[in-house]
Amino acid sequence: FSGEVDCLNPQAPCTQPPSCYVELKTSKEMHSPGQWRSFYRHKLLKWWAQSFLPGVPHVVAGFRNPEGFVCSLKTFPTMEMFENVRNDREGWNPSVCMNFCAAFLSFAQSTVVQDDPR
């Protein structure tokens, strides 16, 4: 497994990859609790999965206005993203996500038993 990484933090406590890697994202500005709840349930799950698997410790998000200009930044530590939906009945759970990933990869490995160049 590998992932594309956007940049590294030269001031990270540990400069060895992947501890110094940073993922960069953008999203629309949010102005209501409902918008934040939807962001945490859906977009943050995708960001977590993309960052957790290769070991990227932080996601820096730029929040853009309707004209497309980034107006604010927020850093999301990958290992703390779940805290935003922990008490949300419709939120996601990292263990469930990883169990699904493991089951899918096991299925793929048992199904694709031969490399076929076609």
C-alpha positions in Angstrom: 0.0 0.0 0.0 1.2 3.5 -0.7 -0.3 6.9 -0.8 0.5 10.3 -2.4 1.7 12.8 0.2 1.4 16.6 -0.3 4.3 17.9 1.8 6.4 17.5 4.9 6.7 19.6 8.0 10.4 20.6 8.6 9.5 21.5 12.2 8.0 18.1 13.1 9.3 16.6 16.3 10.5 13.6 14.2 11.8 14.3 10.7 11.6 10.7 9.6 8.8 9.8 7.2 5.9 9.3 7.6 6.0 11.3 10.9 6.9 14.5 9.2 4.3 14.2 6.4 1.3 16.5 6.1 -1.8 16.1 3.9 -3.3 19.3 2.5 -7.0 19.7 1.9 -9.6 22.3 1.1 -13.3 22.6 1.9 -16.1 25.1 1.8 -16.5 27.4 4.9 -19.1 26.1 7.2 -21.4 28.4 9.2 -23.8 26.1 11.0 -23.6 23.1 13.4 -25.4 21.0 10.8 -22.7 21.8 8.2 -19.9 20.8 10.6 -21.8 17.6 11.6 -22.0 16.6 7.9 -18.3 17.5 7.4 -17.2 15.4 10.3 -19.4 12.4 9.2 -18.5 12.4 5.6 -15.5 14.4 4.5 -13.4 13.8 7.6 -13.9 10.0 7.2 -12.3 10.2 3.8 -9.5 12.4 5.0 -8.9 10.0 7.9 -8.7 6.9 5.7 -6.4 8.6 3.2 -4.0 9.8 6.0 -4.3 6.9 8.5 -3.2 4.1 6.1 0.1 5.6 5.1 0.7 7.0 8.6 0.4 10.7 7.8 -0.1 12.3 11.3 -1.8 15.6 10.3 -4.2 17.1 7.8 -4.1 20.8 7.3 -7.4 22.1 5.9 -8.0 25.4 4.2 -11.6 26.6 4.4 -12.6 28.7 1.3 -15.2 31.3 0.8 -17.8 31.3 -2.1 -15.2 33.1 -4.2 -12.7 30.3 -3.7 -10.3 32.1 -1.4 -9.0 30.3 1.6 -10.0 32.3 4.7 -9.0 30.0 7.5 -6.8 27.0 8.3 -7.4 24.2 10.7 -5.1 21.3 11.5 -6.7 17.9 12.2 -4.4 15.3 13.9 -5.2 12.1 12.1 -5.4 10.0 15.3 -7.9 12.5 16.8 -10.3 12.8 13.9 -12.7 10.2 15.2 -13.3 12.3 18.4 -15.5 14.6 16.3 -18.0 11.8 15.7 -17.5 9.6 18.8 -20.9 10.5 20.2 -22.7 10.8 16.9 -25.0 7.8 16.3 -24.6 8.3 12.6 -20.8 8.8 12.8 -18.1 6.5 11.7 -15.8 4.2 13.7 -12.1 3.6 12.8 -12.3 0.0 13.9 -15.3 -0.8 11.7 -13.5 0.9 8.8 -10.3 -1.1 9.2 -12.2 -4.3 9.7 -14.0 -3.7 6.4 -10.7 -2.9 4.7 -9.1 -6.1 6.0 -12.1 -8.2 4.9 -12.1 -6.6 1.5 -8.4 -7.1 1.0 -8.6 -10.7 2.1 -11.5 -11.3 -0.4 -9.5 -9.6 -3.2 -6.4 -11.8 -2.3 -8.4 -15.0 -2.4 -10.3 -14.0 -5.6 -7.4 -12.7 -7.6 -5.1 -15.7 -7.6 -3.3 -15.1 -10.9 -1.8 -12.1 -12.5 -3.5 -11.8 -15.9 -2.0 -9.1 -18.2 -5.3 -8.9 -20.1 
